[in-house]
Amino acid sequence: MLIDVHAHFFTDRSGRTDWQERNASRLAAGRRMGVTAHVASILGTWGTRSPVYFPSAGDLRHANDRLAAMCADHPGVVYAYCLVNPNYTDVALAEIDARATAGFVGIKLAASRRATDRLLDPIAEAAAARGLPILHHVWQHRSREWPGQEASDAIELGELAARHPGTTFLLAHLGGGGDWQVSLRAIHGIPNVLVDLSGSGIDSGMLERAVETVGVERLLWGGDVTQDTALAKLRYLDALGLPGEAMDMIRHGNAERVFPAGCFR
């Protein structure tokens, strides 16, 4: 098994005419790579009708509806995160309840509020009650403000995780920009934060340090928007000579443990 814990798809409202081709190409590339499950979110309308990281209630419902349809069209291959914007608490909680009942396996928190904001507490509580992990967008060591988002770093995510020890958090795209060494140090002693290895960066020493700092039992393989660097990370991990059972944890075992039991079939 090979589970991609950080996948994205598009819809007809995503502002690109080739959205169907891009969705199909991801699935086709996944088949060639041996991906058995894509755990995905759709980021609203990708900025065409409301900001990417601040999706309107209508846009996030649209995205979740379209992702539900993709799961139905690709059973056992596509799995869904419920996209929520914590600025709309009632909408977020209603979406989580409805989508979890319909089989969604996680929650996607984009950069709509800092991880330290108390508006995230009801969502973290709902995730724990439902047994769903939260994939949280993170900028690795945020040293300045980033336009168009309320970007959090691992230090801030650690504060949220400490407030909610019964909730599992996935730190998004360790290779997605910024100082990943700061992130690894920040979450070293926080067991309910796992690390998603996706992102375009494949710095020398990054994966070795991740293994040393948080351990293979807290690492998850993923691709984010593209899969080419995800494949490179997989080959890099192979080159490290990790024991087979350690590779199995990163490839699928850790995901099977933190997502709802038995959801990957």
C-alpha positions in Angstrom: 0.0 0.0 0.0 1.0 3.6 -0.6 -1.2 6.3 0.8 -0.9 9.9 -0.3 -2.2 11.9 2.8 -2.1 15.3 1.0 -3.8 15.4 -2.4 -5.7 18.1 -4.2 -8.3 18.1 -7.0 -10.1 20.8 -9.0 -13.6 21.5 -10.1 -15.3 23.4 -12.9 -15.2 26.5 -10.6 -11.4 26.3 -10.1 -10.6 28.9 -12.8 -8.9 26.5 -15.2 -10.3 24.9 -18.3 -8.2 21.7 -17.9 -9.5 20.8 -14.5 -10.8 17.4 -15.6 -7.5 16.6 -17.3 -5.6 17.6 -14.2 -7.7 15.4 -12.0 -7.3 12.5 -14.3 -3.6 13.0 -14.7 -3.1 12.9 -10.9 -5.0 9.6 -10.7 -3.0 8.2 -13.7 0.3 9.3 -12.2 -0.7 7.7 -8.9 -1.4 4.4 -10.6 2.0 4.4 -12.2 3.6 5.2 -8.8 1.7 2.6 -7.0 -0.5 5.0 -5.0 -3.4 3.0 -3.5 -5.3 5.9 -1.8 -5.4 9.7 -2.4 -6.7 11.5 0.7 -7.7 14.8 -0.8 -9.2 18.2 -0.3 -10.5 20.8 -2.8 -9.7 24.3 -1.7 -13.0 25.9 -2.4 -13.0 27.5 -5.9 -9.2 28.0 -5.7 -9.6 31.8 -5.4 -12.0 32.4 -8.3 -15.1 33.2 -6.2 -13.6 33.7 -2.7 -10.0 33.7 -1.5 -8.2 30.4 -1.6 -7.4 30.4 2.2 -10.7 32.2 3.2 -13.3 30.2 1.3 -16.9 31.3 1.6 -19.5 29.0 3.1 -20.9 28.4 -0.4 -17.5 27.7 -1.9 -16.4 25.2 0.7 -19.7 23.4 0.5 -19.3 23.2 -3.3 -15.8 21.8 -2.8 -16.9 19.2 -0.3 -19.8 18.2 -2.6 -17.6 17.7 -5.6 -15.1 15.7 -3.6 -17.9 13.5 -2.3 -18.8 12.8 -5.9 -15.1 12.0 -6.7 -15.0 9.5 -3.9 -18.2 7.9 -5.2 -16.7 7.7 -8.7 -13.4 6.3 -7.4 -14.3 4.1 -4.5 -11.3 2.8 -2.5 -9.0 5.2 -4.3 -10.1 8.7 -3.5 -10.8 9.7 0.2 -11.9 13.0 1.5 -10.9 15.7 3.9 -13.8 18.0 4.9 -12.7 21.5 4.1 -13.6 24.1 6.8 -13.1 27.8 7.4 -13.0 28.4 11.2 -14.3 31.9 10.7 -17.7 30.3 10.1 -18.0 28.1 13.2 -21.5 26.9 12.8 -21.0 26.1 9.1 -17.7 24.3 9.9 -19.3 22.1 12.6 -22.3 21.3 10.5 -20.0 20.4 7.6 -17.9 18.1 9.8 -21.0 16.3 11.2 -22.6 15.9 7.8 -19.4 14.8 5.9 -18.1 12.5 8.6 -21.5 10.7 8.5 -21.1 10.5 4.8 -17.7 8.8 5.0 -15.1 11.7 4.9 -12.0 10.6 6.8 -10.4 13.9 8.0 -10.6 17.6 8.3 -8.6 20.1 6.2 -7.8 23.4 7.9 -6.4 25.9 5.5 -4.8 29.2 6.6 -8.0 31.0 7.6 -6.9 31.6 11.2 -3.7 31.1 13.1 -3.4 27.8 14.9 -3.3 29.8 18.2 -6.7 31.3 17.6 -9.5 30.0 19.9 -11.8 29.8 16.9 -10.0 26.5 16.1 -11.0 24.9 19.5 -14.5 23.8 18.5 -13.1 22.2 15.3 -10.4 20.4 17.2 -13.0 19.1 19.7 -15.3 17.9 16.9 -12.3 16.2 15.3 -11.5 14.3 18.5 -15.2 13.3 19.0 -15.4 12.0 15.4 -11.9 10.4 15.5 -10.8 12.4 12.5 -7.3 13.8 12.0 -6.8 17.5 11.1 -4.5 18.4 8.2 -3.3 21.9 9.0 -1.6 24.1 6.5 1.8 25.2 7.9 4.5 27.5 6.8 7.7 26.1 8.2 9.0 28.8 10.6 7.0 31.9 9.7 9.3 34.8 10.0 6.9 37.4 8.4 3.3 37.8 7.3 2.3 36.1 4.1 -0.4 37.9 2.0 -3.7 36.2 1.5 -3.5 33.8 4.4 -3.2 33.6 8.2 -0.2 31.3 8.0 0.8 29.3 11.1 4.1 27.7 11.9 4.9 24.5 13.8 5.3 26.4 17.1 1.8 27.7 16.8 0.4 24.3 15.7 2.1 22.8 18.7 0.2 25.2 21.0 -3.1 24.0 19.5 -2.1 20.4 19.8 -1.1 20.8 23.4 -4.6 22.3 24.1 -6.2 19.2 22.4 -4.1 16.2 23.2 -6.9 13.9 22.1 -6.9 15.3 18.5 -4.4 14.1 15.9 -2.9 16.9 13.8 -0.9 16.5 10.5 1.6 19.2 10.0 1.3 19.9 6.3 4.1 19.9 3.7 7.4 19.8 5.6 9.1 20.4 2.3 6.7 23.2 1.4 8.8 26.2 2.2 10.6 27.8 5.1 12.9 26.4 7.8 11.8 22.8 8.3 14.5 22.3 11.1 12.6 24.8 13.2 9.4 22.8 12.7 11.0 19.5 13.6 12.4 20.9 16.8 9.1 22.6 17.7 7.0 19.4 17.6 9.7 16.9 18.8 7.9 16.3 22.1 4.3 16.6 20.9 3.1 13.1 20.1 -0.2 14.1 18.6 1.4 16.0 15.7 2.5 13.9 12.8 4.6 15.2 9.8 3.4 15.2 6.2 6.5 15.0 4.0 4.9 16.7 1.0 6.0 19.9 -0.7 8.4 20.8 -3.5 11.5 21.0 -1.3 13.8 18.0 -1.0 16.7 19.5 1.0 19.7 17.4 1.7 19.4 16.0 5.2 15.7 16.9 5.6 14.4 13.3 5.6 17.2 12.0 7.7 16.6 14.7 10.3 12.8 14.0 10.3 13.5 10.3 11.0 15.9 11.2 13.8 13.8 14.0 15.4 10.2 12.7 15.3 10.7 9.0 14.4 9.3 7.0 11.5 6.1 6.4 13.5 5.2 10.1 13.0 6.0 10.5 9.3 3.4 10.4 6.5 4.0 10.4 2.8 2.2 12.8 0.5 2.3 14.8 -2.6 0.4 18.1 -2.2 -0.4 19.8 -5.5 2.0 17.7 -7.6 3.5 14.3 -7.2 6.9 14.5 -8.8 8.7 15.5 -5.6 6.7 13.1 -3.6 8.1 10.3 -5.8 11.6 11.7 -5.3 11.1 11.7 -1.5 10.0 8.1 -1.7 13.1 7.2 -3.6 15.2 9.2 -1.2 13.7 7.2 1.7 14.5 4.0 -0.1 18.1 5.2 -0.4 18.4 5.7 3.3 18.2 2.0 3.8 15.3 2.1 6.3 14.1 -1.3 7.5 11.1 -2.6 5.6 8.8 -2.2 8.6 9.8 1.5 8.9 9.1 2.1 5.2 5.8 0.5 5.6 4.9 2.9 8.4 5.7 5.9 6.3 4.0 4.5 3.2 0.8 3.4 4.8 0.9 2.1 8.4 0.9 5.5 10.1 -2.0 6.7 8.0 -4.0 3.5 8.7 -3.4 4.2 12.4 -4.5 7.9 12.5 -7.4 7.9 10.0 -10.7 6.1 11.0 -10.1 2.4 11.5 -10.5 0.3 8.4 -11.3 3.2 6.1 -8.6 2.2 3.6 -9.8 -1.0 1.9 
